[in-house]
């Protein structure tokens, strides 16, 4: 399905300049084009920032170059709120996600190159057990992690696995669409905010009435979206979404803390019933080239649900260890697997670990490699 329209800025010279930078980004296999006032155009390559130009850019210049490439909805959003996300396609080059924003009163932009193919779980070197999430019949699955940690890529890979293996009606709601899915064994509808619906809550309320088996929310940004998503999971749908968080406990608390204090206890009770799995991840530079994800996964059992009901979220890490028979595993086990398989070194793994002592024990016994 193709919801991303080729955008043609009014001034051809601006198009040429922007597209030339994007050509460099693609040619050098970078992930992002960064346009920041007071600095030349730069790209992010394997986690590091590299300059690709000599001329220092100004805020008005960045705004003039990038704003014509926004969709009409995103341009209005930027004019009103000074921040907007948009999709952009360059014929023969690829698809991109534009984030135009302000810093110190001046325009700046981050433009991400979007892959042309939906990733496979096995191609991402993710723990093998992660595929079990695609087999869940219902419930809420949350993917947490900091910005730029690969959450959207993992989410797309899970959607593809469902689409490939099950005859399900899948509706994705995204801002903007990043990966374009084709109909395989499943039927996939992709709704883009601004193009197909005005906002996430409106799109999500509509999706529930469209006979879906699986609902995918690109990111849960507000309490109303969270409320509808939890409700959809409670009524028998499989709902997958992402949040900007750091670990399992903060992913769960991010939901309840988004509501007024007088509602938080009730939200925790609903969340305890609906939540099926919580996954959090970080990205690390691989010694084999590129980047690789280290992941923590909690499959909810009775005790985990009780911890959520009682707001005893500090016990959720221990619950990961207690539910290994359900498929749960710690970040340290995932890091141990990456060390054993030669993707990262021991020192980098220890820096990334939540519990370095646990990781040391895993590396001694080889437990992580057996995930």
C-alpha positions as CSV (number, residue, x, y, z in Angstrom):
1,X,0.0,0.0,0.0
2,X,1.3,3.5,-0.8
3,X,0.1,6.4,1.3
4,X,3.3,8.5,0.8
5,X,2.9,10.9,-2.0
6,X,5.9,12.3,-3.9
7,X,6.3,15.9,-2.7
8,X,7.4,18.7,-5.1
9,X,8.6,21.9,-3.4
10,X,7.7,25.0,-5.3
11,X,11.3,26.2,-5.8
12,X,13.2,23.6,-7.9
13,X,16.6,24.8,-6.6
14,X,15.4,24.0,-3.0
15,X,14.4,20.5,-4.2
16,X,17.8,20.0,-5.8
17,X,19.6,21.0,-2.7
18,X,17.6,18.9,-0.3
19,X,17.7,15.9,-2.7
20,X,21.4,16.2,-3.2
21,X,22.0,15.9,0.6
22,X,19.6,12.9,0.6
23,X,21.5,11.3,-2.2
24,X,24.7,11.6,-0.1
25,X,22.9,10.1,2.9
26,X,21.8,7.1,0.9
27,X,25.1,6.7,-0.9
28,X,27.0,6.7,2.4
29,X,24.4,4.4,4.0
30,X,23.7,6.9,6.8
31,X,20.5,6.8,8.9
32,X,19.7,10.5,9.2
33,X,20.3,13.8,7.6
34,X,20.7,16.5,10.3
35,X,20.2,20.2,9.4
36,X,21.1,22.4,12.4
37,X,21.5,26.2,12.4
38,X,25.1,27.3,12.8
39,X,26.5,24.0,11.4
40,X,26.9,22.5,7.9
41,X,24.6,19.7,6.7
42,X,25.5,16.4,8.5
43,X,24.6,12.8,8.5
44,X,24.4,10.1,11.2
45,X,26.4,7.0,10.2
46,X,26.5,4.0,12.6
47,X,25.7,6.3,15.5
48,X,28.3,9.0,14.7
49,X,27.7,12.4,13.2
50,X,29.6,13.4,10.0
51,X,29.6,16.7,8.1
52,X,28.8,16.4,4.4
53,X,29.1,20.1,3.6
54,X,31.2,23.2,4.3
55,X,28.6,26.0,4.2
56,X,27.1,26.8,7.6
57,X,23.3,26.8,7.5
58,X,21.0,29.3,9.0
59,X,17.5,28.7,10.5
60,X,15.6,30.6,7.8
61,X,17.6,28.8,5.2
62,X,16.7,25.4,6.7
63,X,13.1,26.3,6.9
64,X,13.0,27.5,3.3
65,X,14.6,24.2,2.1
66,X,12.6,21.7,4.2
67,X,9.1,23.2,4.8
68,X,8.0,23.0,1.1
69,X,8.7,19.2,1.3
70,X,6.1,18.7,4.1
71,X,2.6,17.4,3.4
72,X,0.0,20.2,3.7
73,X,-1.2,18.8,7.1
74,X,2.4,18.7,8.4
75,X,3.1,22.2,7.1
76,X,0.0,23.5,9.0
77,X,1.1,21.7,12.1
78,X,4.6,23.2,11.9
79,X,3.2,26.7,11.4
80,X,1.0,26.3,14.4
81,X,3.2,24.3,16.8
82,X,6.7,24.8,15.3
83,X,7.2,21.0,15.1
84,X,5.9,18.4,12.6
85,X,6.6,15.0,11.1
86,X,6.0,14.3,7.5
87,X,6.7,11.7,4.8
88,X,8.7,12.5,1.7
89,X,9.5,10.4,-1.4
90,X,12.2,11.0,-4.0
91,X,11.7,9.1,-7.2
92,X,14.5,6.7,-7.8
93,X,16.1,7.4,-4.4
94,X,13.7,6.3,-1.7
95,X,11.4,7.3,1.1
96,X,12.2,9.6,4.1
97,X,10.6,10.8,7.3
98,X,11.0,14.5,7.9
99,X,11.0,16.1,11.4
100,X,11.0,19.9,11.2
101,X,11.3,21.7,14.5
102,X,12.7,24.7,16.2
103,X,15.7,25.1,18.5
104,X,16.5,28.5,20.1
105,X,13.9,30.0,17.9
106,X,15.4,28.7,14.7
107,X,14.3,26.0,12.3
108,X,16.2,22.6,12.4
109,X,15.5,19.3,10.8
110,X,16.2,15.6,11.1
111,X,15.4,13.5,8.1
112,X,15.5,9.7,8.3
113,X,16.0,7.4,5.4
114,X,13.3,4.7,5.4
115,X,14.1,1.2,4.3
116,X,12.6,0.0,1.1
117,X,11.7,-3.4,2.5
118,X,10.0,-4.5,5.6
119,X,12.6,-6.2,7.9
120,X,12.4,-9.9,8.9
121,X,12.9,-10.7,12.6
122,X,15.8,-13.0,11.8
123,X,17.5,-10.4,9.7
124,X,17.6,-8.0,12.7
125,X,19.5,-10.6,14.8
126,X,16.8,-10.4,17.4
127,X,16.4,-13.1,20.1
128,X,14.7,-16.1,18.5
129,X,11.9,-16.2,21.1
130,X,10.6,-12.8,20.0
131,X,8.7,-14.4,17.2
132,X,6.3,-15.8,19.7
133,X,4.8,-12.3,20.1
134,X,3.4,-12.6,16.6
135,X,1.5,-15.7,17.6
136,X,-0.5,-14.0,20.4
137,X,-4.2,-14.0,19.8
138,X,-5.1,-10.9,21.9
139,X,-3.7,-8.5,24.4
140,X,-1.5,-5.4,24.6
141,X,2.1,-5.6,23.5
142,X,4.3,-2.6,24.3
143,X,7.7,-1.9,22.8
144,X,9.7,0.6,24.8
145,X,13.1,2.2,24.4
146,X,14.8,5.6,23.9
147,X,14.5,7.6,20.7
148,X,16.5,6.0,17.9
149,X,16.6,2.6,19.5
150,X,14.9,0.8,16.6
151,X,11.4,0.4,18.2
152,X,9.6,1.1,14.9
153,X,11.8,-1.4,13.1
154,X,11.1,-4.1,15.6
155,X,7.4,-3.3,15.5
156,X,7.4,-3.5,11.7
157,X,9.1,-6.9,11.8
158,X,6.5,-8.2,14.2
159,X,3.7,-6.9,12.0
160,X,5.3,-8.6,9.0
161,X,5.6,-11.9,10.9
162,X,1.9,-11.7,11.7
163,X,1.1,-10.8,8.1
164,X,3.2,-13.6,6.8
165,X,2.0,-16.4,9.1
166,X,-1.6,-15.6,9.9
167,X,-4.8,-14.8,8.0
168,X,-5.5,-11.7,10.1
169,X,-7.0,-8.2,9.3
170,X,-4.3,-5.8,10.5
171,X,-4.8,-2.0,10.8
172,X,-1.7,0.2,11.4
173,X,-2.0,3.8,12.5
174,X,1.2,5.8,12.0
175,X,2.6,9.4,11.8
176,X,3.9,9.0,9.2
177,X,3.9,5.6,7.6
178,X,7.5,4.3,7.7
179,X,7.3,0.7,6.4
180,X,4.9,-0.2,3.6
181,X,3.4,-3.6,4.1
182,X,1.9,-5.7,1.3
183,X,-1.0,-8.2,1.7
184,X,0.5,-11.6,2.4
185,X,-1.5,-14.2,4.3
186,X,-3.0,-11.3,6.1
187,X,-4.9,-8.2,5.0
188,X,-3.1,-4.9,5.9
189,X,-4.6,-1.4,6.0
190,X,-2.2,1.5,6.8
191,X,-3.6,4.7,8.1
192,X,-1.5,7.8,8.1
193,X,-2.2,10.7,10.5
194,X,-2.9,13.9,8.5
195,X,-3.6,12.0,5.3
196,X,-6.2,9.5,6.4
197,X,-7.2,10.7,9.9
198,X,-6.7,13.9,11.9
199,X,-5.1,12.3,15.0
200,X,-4.4,9.0,16.8
201,X,-7.5,8.9,19.0
202,X,-9.8,9.5,16.0
203,X,-8.0,6.8,13.9
204,X,-8.0,4.3,16.7
205,X,-11.7,4.7,17.6
206,X,-12.4,4.2,13.9
207,X,-10.1,1.2,13.6
208,X,-12.0,-0.7,16.4
209,X,-15.1,-0.5,14.3
210,X,-13.5,-1.9,11.2
211,X,-13.4,-5.5,12.2
212,X,-9.6,-5.8,12.9
213,X,-7.8,-8.7,14.5
214,X,-4.6,-6.7,15.0
215,X,-4.3,-2.9,15.7
216,X,-0.9,-1.3,15.5
217,X,-0.4,2.2,16.9
218,X,2.9,3.6,15.8
219,X,3.4,5.6,19.0
220,X,1.1,6.2,22.0
221,X,1.6,9.9,22.7
222,X,-1.4,10.9,24.8
223,X,-3.7,9.4,27.4
224,X,-6.8,9.2,25.1
225,X,-4.9,7.0,22.7
226,X,-3.7,4.9,25.6
227,X,-7.2,4.5,27.0
228,X,-8.6,3.4,23.7
229,X,-5.7,1.0,23.0
230,X,-6.0,-0.6,26.4
231,X,-9.8,-1.0,25.9
232,X,-9.3,-2.6,22.5
233,X,-6.9,-5.1,24.0
234,X,-9.4,-5.9,26.7
235,X,-12.1,-6.6,24.2
236,X,-10.1,-9.3,22.3
237,X,-7.9,-7.5,19.8
238,X,-4.1,-7.8,19.6
239,X,-2.8,-4.3,20.0
240,X,0.9,-3.4,19.5
241,X,2.5,0.0,20.1
242,X,5.7,1.8,21.1
243,X,6.6,4.2,23.9
244,X,9.7,6.3,24.7
245,X,10.9,4.6,27.9
246,X,14.0,2.9,29.2
247,X,13.0,-0.4,30.8
248,X,10.0,-2.6,31.6
249,X,8.9,-0.8,34.7
250,X,9.1,2.7,33.1
251,X,7.1,1.4,30.1
252,X,4.3,0.3,32.4
253,X,4.4,3.4,34.5
254,X,4.4,5.7,31.4
255,X,0.8,4.5,30.7
256,X,-0.6,5.1,34.2
257,X,1.3,8.3,34.8
258,X,-0.2,9.8,31.7
259,X,-3.6,10.0,33.5
260,X,-4.8,12.3,36.3
261,X,-3.9,11.0,39.8
262,X,-7.5,10.2,40.6
263,X,-7.6,7.9,37.5
264,X,-4.3,6.2,37.8
265,X,-5.4,3.3,40.1
266,X,-8.3,2.4,37.8
267,X,-5.9,2.6,34.8
268,X,-3.5,0.2,36.5
269,X,-6.3,-2.3,37.1
270,X,-7.3,-2.2,33.4
271,X,-3.7,-2.3,32.2
272,X,-3.0,-5.4,34.4
273,X,-5.8,-7.2,32.6
274,X,-4.9,-6.1,29.1
275,X,-1.1,-6.2,29.1
276,X,0.4,-9.4,27.6
277,X,4.0,-8.5,27.0
278,X,6.5,-5.6,27.5
279,X,9.6,-5.4,25.4
280,X,12.3,-2.7,25.8
281,X,15.4,-2.3,23.7
282,X,18.6,-0.3,23.1
283,X,20.8,-0.1,20.0
284,X,24.5,-0.8,20.1
285,X,27.2,-0.5,17.4
286,X,28.1,-3.9,16.1
287,X,31.7,-5.0,15.5
288,X,30.4,-6.7,12.3
289,X,29.1,-3.4,11.0
290,X,25.8,-1.6,11.5
291,X,23.9,-1.6,14.7
292,X,22.3,-4.4,16.8
293,X,19.5,-4.4,19.3
294,X,19.8,-5.7,22.9
295,X,16.3,-6.5,24.2
296,X,14.5,-7.2,27.5
297,X,11.2,-9.1,27.4
298,X,8.6,-9.7,30.1
299,X,5.7,-12.0,29.3
300,X,3.0,-11.2,31.9
301,X,1.9,-13.8,34.3
302,X,-0.3,-13.7,37.5
303,X,2.4,-12.2,39.7
304,X,3.3,-9.5,37.2
305,X,-0.3,-8.5,36.9
306,X,-0.5,-8.2,40.7
307,X,2.6,-6.0,40.8
308,X,1.0,-3.7,38.2
309,X,-2.3,-3.6,40.2
310,X,-0.5,-2.7,43.4
311,X,1.9,-0.3,41.6
312,X,4.9,-2.4,42.8
313,X,6.7,-1.9,39.5
314,X,10.1,-2.3,41.1
315,X,9.4,-6.1,41.3
316,X,8.9,-6.4,37.5
317,X,12.6,-7.1,36.8
318,X,12.5,-10.0,39.2
319,X,9.3,-11.2,37.5
320,X,11.3,-11.5,34.2
321,X,13.5,-14.1,35.8
322,X,10.4,-15.9,37.3
323,X,8.6,-16.2,33.9
324,X,11.4,-17.5,31.7
325,X,9.2,-20.6,31.0
326,X,6.8,-18.1,29.3
327,X,9.6,-16.7,27.1
328,X,10.8,-13.8,29.2
329,X,14.5,-12.8,29.2
330,X,16.6,-10.0,30.7
331,X,18.6,-7.3,29.0
332,X,21.7,-8.9,30.4
333,X,20.8,-12.3,28.8
334,X,20.4,-10.5,25.5
335,X,23.7,-8.7,25.9
336,X,25.4,-12.0,26.8
337,X,24.1,-13.5,23.6
338,X,25.5,-10.6,21.6
339,X,28.9,-10.9,23.2
340,X,29.0,-14.6,22.7
341,X,28.1,-14.2,19.0
342,X,30.8,-11.6,18.4
343,X,28.5,-8.6,17.8
344,X,29.7,-6.4,20.8
345,X,32.6,-6.7,23.2
346,X,32.4,-7.4,27.0
347,X,33.2,-3.8,28.0
348,X,30.4,-2.3,25.9
349,X,27.9,-4.8,27.2
350,X,28.8,-4.0,30.8
351,X,28.2,-0.3,30.2
352,X,24.8,-1.0,28.6
353,X,23.7,-3.5,31.3
354,X,21.1,-2.6,34.0
355,X,22.7,-5.2,36.3
356,X,26.5,-5.6,35.4
357,X,26.9,-8.4,38.1
358,X,24.2,-10.4,36.4
359,X,25.9,-10.0,33.1
360,X,29.2,-11.1,34.4
361,X,27.6,-14.3,35.7
362,X,25.9,-14.9,32.4
363,X,29.2,-14.5,30.5
364,X,30.9,-17.0,32.8
365,X,28.1,-19.6,32.3
366,X,27.2,-18.9,28.7
367,X,23.5,-18.6,29.6
368,X,22.9,-15.7,27.3
369,X,24.0,-17.6,24.2
370,X,21.3,-20.2,24.8
371,X,18.4,-17.8,24.5
